[in-house]
């Protein structure tokens, strides 16, 4: 079962980010509030909310999800005129699909936006066929793993800069899944903390020095 922890300014923002990351609706998860956001007397932010989200078994079909997802992705690639192999990991939740082939950069797009759209299309079609909205991930030649490692390295480098300069740093806008990588990479850092700011596609991560 997929489980993750999310921090945001409010509980509702944290829930929204978790649902976006998992690709599910609110009635398909179990939510545990670990920490409510605090507000000071002057109305200023005093601490982030933190929640734990677990996928429930509600509405999951008995059909072979991985087989349907793999077939759907193969069909989409054929319609796009792309020759590639689709590998599936049946032991993962959510189901993980990985595309292998030559010259697949066009499927990734700027900051992974094309890949995110492809993943969303697969989810939509699978949901229609199985009559349930199910989480699944689509990757291309291990791109997401490399991106995750790059973001983790970036987070640690910037954390050191914040520690040295004693000034906060704001990263470029990122999708919820990438912001989560930054948050997790620095969740146990002794000197800095993170928070999200902005709205919609402009939402960013801020790395700031912890108050002693």
FIFI-968786 format. One line per field, with one value per residue: residue in one letter; x, y, z of N, C-alpha, C, O, CB in turn. Coordinates in steps of 0.2 Angstrom, whole numbers, plus 5000, padded with zeros to 4 digits. Each point is the difference from the previous one (the first is absolute). Glycine has a CB too. Layout:
residuo	c(A	...)
n.X	c(X	...)
n.Y	c(Y	...)
n.Z	c(Z	...)
ca.X	c(X	...)
ca.Y	c(Y	...)
ca.Z	c(Z	...)
c.X	c(X	...)
c.Y	c(Y	...)
c.Z	c(Z	...)
o.X	c(X	...)
o.Y	c(Y	...)
o.Z	c(Z	...)
cb.X	c(X	...)
cb.Y	c(Y	...)
cb.Z	c(Z	...)
***
This chain:
residuo	c(X	X	X	X	X	X	X	X	X	X	X	X	X	X	X	X	X	X	X	X	X	X	X	X	X	X	X	X	X	X	X	X	X	X	X	X	X	X	X	X	X	X	X	X	X	X	X	X	X	X	X	X	X	X	X	X	X	X	X	X	X	X	X	X	X	X	X	X	X	X	X	X	X	X	X	X	X	X	X	X	X	X	X	X	X	X	X	X	X	X	X	X	X	X	X	X	X	X	X	X	X	X	X	X	X	X	X	X	X	X	X	X	X	X	X	X	X	X	X	X	X	X	X	X	X	X	X	X	X	X	X	X	X	X	X	X	X	X	X	X	X	X	X	X	X	X	X	X	X	X	X	X	X	X	X	X	X	X	X	X	X	X	X	X	X	X	X	X	X	X	X	X	X	X	X	X	X	X	X	X	X	X	X	X	X	X	X	X	X	X	X	X	X	X	X	X	X	X	X	X	X	X	X	X	X	X	X	X	X	X	X	X)
n.X	c(5004	5008	5005	5002	5003	4992	5009	4987	5001	4991	5000	4997	5015	5001	4988	5007	5014	4992	4992	5013	5007	4989	4996	4988	4988	5004	4995	5017	5004	4998	5001	5011	4997	5017	4994	4985	5009	5004	4991	5013	4989	5002	4990	5016	4997	5000	5004	4999	4985	5010	4988	5006	4993	4997	4997	4986	5002	4990	4998	5010	4992	5002	5008	5014	4999	5011	4990	4995	5015	5006	4988	5002	5015	4998	4989	5010	5011	4990	4995	5016	5003	5006	5007	4997	5001	4986	5013	4986	5009	4987	5008	4993	4988	5005	5002	5016	4994	5016	4995	5013	5002	5012	4997	4993	5005	4985	4996	5007	4992	5010	5004	4998	4990	5001	5000	4986	4993	5003	4994	4987	4998	5001	4989	4990	5002	4999	4987	4993	5004	4995	4985	5014	5005	5012	5010	5005	5014	5000	5016	5004	5011	4995	4991	4997	5015	5005	4990	5005	5015	4997	4992	5011	5011	4991	4998	5015	5003	4989	5005	5014	4993	4992	5013	5007	4989	4995	4991	4987	5007	4985	5004	4996	4985	5003	4986	4996	5013	5011	4993	5003	5016	5001	4993	5010	5014	4996	4992	5015	5005	5006	4995	4985	4985	4996	4990	4994	5002	4988	4985	5003	5012	5005	5002	5015	5004	5001	5014	4995	5013	4992	4995	5014)
n.Y	c(4994	5011	5003	5015	5006	5012	5010	5009	5013	4988	4985	5006	5000	4985	4996	5006	4992	4987	5002	5004	4987	4990	5007	5002	5008	5005	4985	4994	5005	4993	5018	4994	5017	4995	5015	5007	5009	5005	5012	5008	5005	5003	4987	4992	4985	4995	4989	4995	4996	4987	4993	4986	5000	4984	4999	4998	4986	5014	4990	4986	4995	4986	5008	4994	5017	4993	4997	5015	5006	4992	5004	5016	5000	4992	5011	5012	4994	4997	5015	5005	4990	4992	4986	4999	4985	5004	4995	4997	5002	4988	5007	5015	5002	5014	4987	5004	5002	4999	5007	4989	5011	5005	5015	4999	5017	4999	4994	5013	5011	5010	4990	4983	5009	4986	4992	5007	4996	4984	4999	5006	4989	4988	5006	5000	4986	4994	5007	4993	4985	5001	5010	5008	5016	4988	5011	4997	5007	5003	4997	5005	4987	4999	5015	4996	4995	5014	5009	4993	5003	5015	5003	4995	5010	5012	4997	5000	5014	5007	4995	5007	5013	5000	4998	5012	5011	4997	4998	4990	4993	5004	4985	5008	5000	4985	4995	5001	4992	5012	5004	4985	5001	5012	4993	4988	5009	5007	4988	5002	5017	4999	5012	4999	4999	4997	5011	4995	5015	4999	4998	4986	4995	5009	4986	5007	4989	5014	4991	5009	4998	4988	5014	4995)
n.Z	c(5000	4990	5015	4994	5013	4991	5009	4995	5007	5005	5005	4986	4996	5005	4991	4987	5002	5002	4987	4991	5004	4996	4986	5013	4998	5013	4998	4998	5017	5013	5002	5012	5002	5002	5004	5000	4989	5014	4996	5008	5008	4984	4994	5001	4994	5016	4988	4985	5004	5002	4991	5003	4984	5005	4984	5008	4993	4995	4987	5000	4986	5007	4987	5001	5008	4991	4987	4999	5000	4988	4990	5002	4995	4986	4996	5002	4991	4987	5000	4999	4986	5015	4993	5017	5004	5007	5011	5007	5014	5000	5012	4997	5010	4990	4993	5000	4984	4999	4985	4997	4987	4995	5007	5017	4997	4994	5015	5008	4993	5004	5013	4992	4989	4992	5013	5004	4986	5001	5014	4995	4988	5010	5009	4989	4996	5015	5004	4987	5004	5015	4999	5007	4998	4999	5006	4985	5002	4984	5004	4986	5005	5017	4996	5014	5003	4994	5008	5014	4998	4997	5013	5009	4995	5002	5016	5002	4993	5008	5014	4997	4996	5014	5009	4994	5001	5015	4984	5002	4988	4994	4994	4987	5004	5006	4993	5015	4995	5004	5015	5004	4997	5010	5011	5000	5000	5014	5009	5007	4996	5015	4991	4994	5005	4986	5001	4987	4997	4990	4998	4993	4995	5013	5010	5004	5009	5009	5002	5015	5008	5008	5006	5008)
ca.X	c(4996	5004	5000	5005	4998	5000	5000	4997	4998	4994	4999	4997	5005	5003	4995	5000	5006	5000	4996	5003	5006	4997	4995	4994	4995	5001	4997	5004	5006	4999	5005	5001	5003	5005	5001	4996	5004	4999	4999	5002	4995	5000	4997	5005	5001	5004	5002	4997	4996	5003	4995	5002	4995	5001	4995	4995	4998	4994	4999	5005	4997	5004	5003	5007	5001	5006	4999	4996	5004	5005	4997	4997	5006	5002	4996	5001	5006	4999	4996	5004	5005	5006	5002	5004	4998	4997	5001	4996	5002	4994	5000	5000	4994	4996	5003	5005	5002	5006	5001	5007	5000	5004	4998	4993	5000	4994	4995	5001	4998	5003	4999	4996	4993	4997	4999	4995	4993	5000	4998	4993	4996	5000	4996	4993	4997	5000	4994	4994	5000	4999	4995	5003	5006	5006	5007	5005	5005	5003	5007	5003	5007	5003	5000	4998	5005	5006	4997	4999	5007	5003	4997	5003	5007	4998	4998	5005	5004	4997	5000	5006	5000	4996	5003	5006	4998	4994	4994	4995	5000	4993	5001	4996	4993	5000	4994	4999	5004	5006	5001	5000	5007	5004	4998	5003	5007	5002	4995	5003	5006	5001	5000	4995	4993	4997	4993	4998	4997	4997	4994	5000	5006	5006	5001	5007	5003	5004	5005	5001	5004	4996	5001	5003)
ca.Y	c(5006	5006	5005	5006	5006	5006	5007	5006	5005	4998	4993	4999	5000	4993	4994	5002	4997	4992	4997	5001	4995	4993	4999	4997	5005	5000	4995	4994	5000	5001	5005	5001	5007	4999	5006	5006	5006	5005	5007	5004	5005	5005	4997	4998	4993	4998	4993	4997	4994	4994	4994	4994	4998	4993	4998	4995	4995	5001	5001	4997	4994	4994	4999	5000	5007	5001	4998	5005	5006	4999	5000	5006	5004	4998	5003	5007	5001	4998	5005	5006	4998	4999	4993	5000	4995	5003	4995	5001	4997	4998	5000	5007	5003	4999	4996	5004	4999	5004	5000	4999	5000	5005	5006	5001	5006	5004	4998	5003	5008	5005	4999	4994	5002	4996	4993	5001	5000	4993	4996	5001	4997	4993	4999	5001	4994	4995	5002	4999	4993	4996	5003	5002	5004	4996	5003	4996	5005	4998	5003	4999	4998	5002	5007	5003	4999	5005	5006	5000	5001	5007	5005	4998	5003	5008	5002	5000	5005	5007	5000	5003	5008	5004	5000	5005	5007	5002	5003	4995	4999	4997	4996	5001	4997	4993	4996	4998	4994	5002	5004	4995	4998	5005	5000	4994	5000	5004	4999	4999	5004	5004	5008	5003	4997	5002	5001	5001	5007	5001	4996	4997	4998	5004	4998	4998	4998	5005	4997	5005	4998	4999	5005	4997)
ca.Z	c(5000	4999	5006	5000	5005	4996	5004	4997	5005	5003	4999	4993	4995	5000	4997	4993	4997	5000	4995	4993	4999	4999	4994	5002	5003	5008	5003	4999	5004	5007	5002	5007	5001	5005	5003	4997	5000	5006	4998	5006	5002	4995	4994	4996	5000	5006	5000	4994	5002	4998	5000	4997	4995	4998	4995	5003	4995	4997	4992	4996	4996	5000	4994	5000	4998	4996	4994	4997	5000	4995	4994	4999	4998	4994	4995	4999	4996	4993	4997	4999	4995	5003	5001	5007	5005	5007	5005	5006	5006	5003	5008	5002	5001	4994	4995	4996	4993	4997	4993	4998	4993	4998	4999	5004	5004	4998	5005	5007	5000	5005	5007	5001	4999	4995	5004	5005	4997	4998	5006	5002	4995	5002	5006	4998	4996	5004	5004	4996	4998	5006	5004	5007	4999	5003	5000	4996	4998	4994	5000	4994	5000	5007	5001	5007	5005	5000	5002	5007	5003	4998	5005	5007	5000	5000	5006	5005	4998	5001	5008	5002	4999	5005	5006	5000	4999	5005	4996	4996	4992	4997	4994	4995	5001	4999	5001	5007	5001	5000	5006	5006	5000	5003	5007	5003	5000	5005	5006	5006	5000	5007	5000	4996	4999	4993	5000	4993	4999	4993	4999	4994	4997	5002	5007	5000	5007	5003	5005	5004	5006	5006	5006	5006)
c.X	c(5004	4998	5005	4998	5002	5000	4997	4998	4994	4999	4996	5005	5004	4996	5000	5006	5000	4996	5002	5005	4998	4996	4994	4995	5000	4997	5004	5006	4997	5005	5000	5004	5005	5002	4996	5004	4998	5000	5002	4994	4999	4997	5005	5001	5005	5003	4996	4996	5004	4994	5003	4994	5001	4994	4995	4999	4993	5000	5005	4997	5004	5004	5007	5002	5007	5000	4996	5004	5005	4997	4998	5006	5002	4996	5001	5007	5000	4996	5005	5006	5007	5001	5004	4997	4997	5001	4995	5002	4993	5000	4999	4993	5001	5004	5005	5002	5006	5001	5007	5001	5005	4997	4993	4999	4994	4994	5001	4998	5004	4997	4995	4993	4996	4999	4994	4993	4999	4997	4993	4995	4999	4995	4992	4997	4999	4994	4994	4999	4998	4995	5002	5006	5006	5006	5005	5005	5003	5007	5003	5008	5003	5000	4999	5005	5006	4998	5000	5007	5003	4997	5002	5007	4999	4998	5005	5005	4997	4999	5006	5001	4996	5003	5006	4998	4995	4995	4996	5001	4994	5002	4995	4993	5001	4993	5000	5005	5007	5001	5000	5007	5004	4999	5003	5007	5003	4996	5004	5007	5000	4999	4995	4993	4998	4993	4998	4997	4998	4994	5001	5007	5006	5002	5008	5002	5005	5005	5002	5004	4995	5001	5002	4997)
c.Y	c(5006	5004	5005	5005	5006	5006	5005	5005	4998	4993	4999	5000	4993	4995	5001	4997	4993	4997	5001	4995	4993	4999	4997	5005	4999	4994	4993	5000	5000	5005	5001	5007	4999	5007	5005	5006	5005	5007	5005	5005	5005	4998	4997	4993	4998	4993	4996	4994	4994	4995	4994	4997	4993	4998	4995	4995	5001	5001	4997	4993	4994	4998	5001	5007	5001	4999	5005	5006	5000	5000	5007	5005	4998	5003	5007	5001	4998	5006	5006	4998	4999	4993	5000	4993	5002	4994	5002	4996	4999	5000	5007	5003	5008	4996	5005	4998	5003	4998	4999	5000	5006	5007	5002	5006	5004	4998	5003	5008	5004	4999	4994	5002	4995	4993	5000	4999	4993	4996	5001	4997	4992	4999	5001	4994	4994	5000	4998	4993	4996	5003	5002	5004	4997	5004	4995	5006	4998	5004	4998	4999	5002	5007	5003	4998	5005	5007	5001	5001	5007	5005	4999	5004	5008	5002	5001	5006	5007	5000	5002	5007	5004	5000	5005	5007	5002	5004	4995	5000	4997	4997	5002	4996	4992	4996	4997	4994	5002	5004	4995	4998	5005	5000	4994	5000	5004	5000	4999	5004	5004	5007	5003	4996	5002	5002	5002	5007	5001	4996	4997	4998	5004	4998	4998	4998	5005	4996	5005	4997	4999	5005	4996	5002)
c.Z	c(5000	5006	5000	5005	4996	5005	4996	5005	5004	4999	4993	4995	5000	4997	4993	4996	5000	4995	4993	4999	4999	4994	5002	5003	5008	5003	4999	5005	5008	5002	5007	5001	5006	5004	4997	5000	5005	4997	5006	5001	4995	4993	4996	5001	5005	4999	4994	5003	4997	5000	4997	4996	4998	4995	5003	4995	4997	4993	4996	4996	5001	4994	5001	4998	4996	4993	4996	4999	4994	4993	4997	4997	4993	4994	4999	4996	4993	4997	4998	4995	5003	5002	5006	5003	5006	5005	5006	5006	5004	5007	5003	5001	5001	4995	4996	4993	4998	4993	4998	4993	4998	4999	5003	5003	4998	5005	5007	5000	5005	5007	5001	4998	4996	5004	5005	4996	4997	5005	5002	4995	5002	5006	4998	4996	5005	5005	4997	4999	5007	5005	5007	4998	5004	4999	4996	4998	4993	5000	4993	5001	5007	5001	5007	5005	5000	5002	5008	5004	4999	5005	5007	5001	5000	5007	5005	4999	5002	5008	5003	4999	5005	5007	5000	4999	5005	4996	4997	4993	4998	4993	4994	5001	4998	5001	5007	5001	5001	5007	5006	5000	5004	5008	5004	5001	5006	5007	5006	5001	5006	5000	4995	5000	4994	5001	4992	5000	4993	4999	4993	4997	5002	5007	5000	5007	5002	5006	5004	5006	5005	5006	5006	5006)
o.X	c(5005	4994	5006	4994	5004	4996	5002	5000	4999	5003	5002	4999	5002	5003	5001	5000	5003	5002	5000	5001	5003	4999	4997	5002	5003	5002	4997	5004	4995	5006	4995	5005	4999	5001	5000	5005	4995	5004	4997	4995	4994	5000	4999	4998	5005	5004	4994	5001	5003	4997	5005	4994	5006	4995	5003	5002	4998	5003	5000	4998	5006	5004	5003	5001	4999	5002	5002	5000	5001	5003	5000	5000	5003	5002	5000	5000	5003	5002	4999	5004	5005	4996	5005	4994	5003	4997	4999	5003	4997	4994	5000	4996	5003	5006	4999	5001	5001	5000	5004	4996	5004	4994	4996	4996	4998	4996	4995	4996	5004	4994	4996	4996	4995	4995	4997	4995	4994	4996	4996	4995	4994	4996	4996	4994	4995	4996	4995	4994	4996	4998	4996	5004	4999	5002	5000	4999	5000	5000	4997	5003	5006	5004	5003	5001	5002	5004	5002	5001	5003	5003	5001	5001	5004	5002	5001	5003	5004	5001	5000	5003	5002	5000	5001	5002	4999	4996	5003	5002	4997	5004	4995	5000	5004	4996	5006	5003	5004	5006	5004	5002	5004	5004	5002	5003	5005	5001	4997	5004	4995	4999	4999	5000	5003	4997	5004	4996	5002	4998	5003	5004	5005	5004	5002	4996	5004	4997	5003	4999	4996	5006	4997	5001)
o.Y	c(5001	5001	4999	5000	5001	5000	5001	4999	5002	4997	4995	4997	4998	4996	4995	4997	4997	4995	4995	4997	4997	4995	4996	5006	4996	4998	4995	4996	5002	5000	5000	5001	4999	5000	5001	5001	5000	5002	4998	5000	5002	5003	4998	4997	5003	4998	5002	4997	5001	4999	5000	5000	4998	5002	4995	5001	4996	5004	5001	4996	5000	4996	5003	5002	5004	5003	5002	5003	5004	5003	5001	5003	5004	5002	5002	5005	5004	5001	5004	5004	5001	4996	5002	4998	5005	4995	5005	4994	5005	5000	5001	4998	5001	4999	5005	4994	5006	4995	5005	4997	5002	5000	5002	5001	5004	5004	5000	5002	4997	4999	5000	4995	4998	4997	4996	4997	4997	4996	4996	4998	4998	4995	4996	4998	4996	4996	4998	4997	4995	4997	5000	4999	5000	5002	4994	5005	4994	5006	4996	5004	5003	5002	5004	5004	5002	5003	5005	5004	5002	5004	5005	5003	5003	5005	5005	5003	5004	5006	5004	5004	5005	5005	5003	5004	5006	5004	4995	5005	4996	5003	5003	4995	4999	5003	5000	4999	4997	5000	5001	4998	4998	5000	5001	4998	4998	5004	5002	4999	5003	5004	5006	4995	5004	4998	5002	5002	4996	4996	5002	4997	4999	5004	4996	5000	5002	4996	5005	4994	5003	5002	4995	4997)
o.Z	c(5004	5003	4998	5002	4996	5005	4994	5006	5006	4996	4997	4995	4994	4996	4996	4995	4995	4997	4996	4994	4996	4998	4996	5001	5003	5005	5002	4999	5001	4999	5004	4997	5006	5005	4993	5004	5002	4995	5005	4996	4999	4995	4994	5005	5001	5004	4999	5005	4995	5006	4997	5003	4998	5000	5004	4994	4996	4997	4994	5004	5002	4999	5004	4994	4995	4996	4994	4995	4996	4996	4995	4995	4996	4995	4994	4996	4996	4994	4996	4999	4997	5002	5001	4999	5003	4999	5001	4999	5002	5004	5006	4996	5005	5000	4998	4999	5002	4998	5003	4996	5004	4998	4996	5004	5004	5001	5004	5004	5004	5001	5005	5002	5001	4998	5001	5003	5000	5000	5001	5002	4999	5000	5003	5001	4999	5001	5003	5001	4999	5005	5005	4996	5007	4995	5001	4999	4999	5001	4996	5002	5000	5005	5002	5005	5005	5003	5003	5004	5004	5003	5004	5005	5004	5002	5004	5005	5003	5003	5004	5004	5002	5003	5006	5004	5001	5004	4997	4997	5003	4996	5001	5003	4995	5004	5003	5005	5004	5003	5005	5006	5004	5004	5006	5005	5003	5004	5006	5004	5002	5005	5001	5001	4996	5004	4996	5005	4996	5005	4996	5004	4999	5003	4996	5005	4996	5004	4998	5002	5001	5000	5002	5005)
cb.X	c(4986	5006	4990	5008	4999	4999	5008	4997	5005	4992	4997	4991	4999	5003	4992	4992	5003	5000	4991	4996	5003	5002	5012	5004	4990	4997	4992	4992	5012	4990	5001	4995	4991	5004	5011	4985	5006	5002	4994	5017	5009	5009	4992	5008	4993	4990	5009	5008	4986	5015	4986	5014	4992	5010	5005	4993	5009	4994	4995	5011	4989	4987	4987	5001	4995	5004	4998	4989	4997	5003	4996	4991	5000	5002	4991	4994	5003	4998	4990	4993	4989	5003	4995	5008	5006	4994	5013	4988	5014	5004	5007	5015	4991	4988	4991	5004	4987	5006	4985	5007	4985	5012	5011	5004	5014	5008	5004	5014	4985	5007	5006	5012	5008	5010	5016	5012	5008	5013	5015	5009	5010	5016	5013	5008	5011	5016	5011	5007	5012	5014	4996	4992	4994	4992	4998	4994	5002	4989	5004	4988	4995	5002	4994	4987	4995	5000	4991	4989	4998	4998	4989	4992	5001	4995	4989	4996	5001	4993	4992	5002	5000	4990	4996	5004	5003	5012	5004	4990	5016	4990	5010	5010	4990	5017	4993	4985	4988	4996	4990	4986	4994	4996	4987	4987	4995	5003	4994	4991	5005	5008	5013	5010	4995	5011	4995	5002	5005	5014	4990	4985	4988	4992	4986	5006	4994	4995	5001	4991	5014	4994	4994	5010)
cb.Y	c(4993	4999	4992	4998	4992	4995	4995	4994	5006	5015	5004	5008	5015	5008	5005	5013	5013	5006	5007	5015	5011	5004	5003	4984	5004	5014	5011	5004	5003	4988	5006	4986	5007	4991	4996	4994	4998	4990	4999	4999	4996	5003	5010	5014	4997	5010	4998	5006	5006	5004	5008	4998	5014	4995	5007	5008	4996	5002	5009	5009	5008	5000	5001	4986	4999	4994	4986	4993	4998	4990	4987	4996	4997	4987	4990	4997	4994	4987	4992	5000	5005	5015	4995	5015	4988	5012	4993	5007	5001	4993	4989	5004	4989	5011	4988	5008	4992	5004	5002	4996	4994	4991	4998	4987	4996	4996	4989	4990	4999	5009	5012	5001	5014	5009	5003	5010	5015	5006	5005	5013	5011	5003	5009	5014	5008	5003	5011	5014	5006	4999	4994	4991	5010	4987	5012	4985	5008	4993	5003	5003	4998	4987	4997	4995	4985	4990	4996	4989	4986	4992	4994	4986	4987	4994	4990	4984	4990	4994	4987	4985	4992	4991	4985	4987	4992	4996	5016	4996	5003	5006	4987	5007	5012	4997	4997	5004	4997	5000	5008	4999	4996	5007	5005	4996	5000	5003	4993	4989	4998	4987	4992	5010	4996	4995	5002	4986	5009	5007	5006	5009	4998	5005	5000	5009	4986	5014	4986	5013	5003	4986	5012	5002)
cb.Z	c(5002	4985	5009	4986	5014	4985	5013	4984	4986	5003	5015	5009	5007	5014	5014	5007	5008	5015	5012	5007	5012	5014	4997	5002	4987	4994	4996	4989	4990	5003	4986	5005	4990	4987	5010	5001	4986	5013	4986	5001	5013	5011	5007	4996	4987	5003	5013	4987	5005	4998	5002	5007	4998	5011	4987	5014	5011	5013	5009	5004	4990	5008	4990	5003	5016	5015	5009	5010	5016	5013	5008	5014	5017	5010	5009	5015	5015	5009	5010	5013	4995	5003	4987	5002	4992	4995	4996	4993	4998	4987	4993	4999	5000	5002	5001	5012	4996	5013	4996	5014	4994	4996	4993	4998	4996	4987	4989	4998	4992	4990	4998	5006	5001	4992	4998	5005	4997	4992	5003	5003	4992	4996	5004	4998	4990	4998	5003	4994	4991	4994	4988	5010	4991	5004	5009	4998	5013	4993	5016	4992	4988	4995	4986	4992	4994	4987	4986	4995	4993	4985	4989	4995	4990	4985	4994	4996	4988	4986	4996	4994	4985	4990	4995	4991	4987	5006	5001	5012	4997	5010	5006	4989	5003	5000	4985	4995	4989	4984	4990	4992	4985	4986	4991	4990	4985	4987	4987	4996	4986	4998	5001	4991	5016	4990	5016	4992	5013	4991	5010	4994	4992	4990	5006	4987	5001	4994	4994	4994	4995	4997	4993	4989)
***
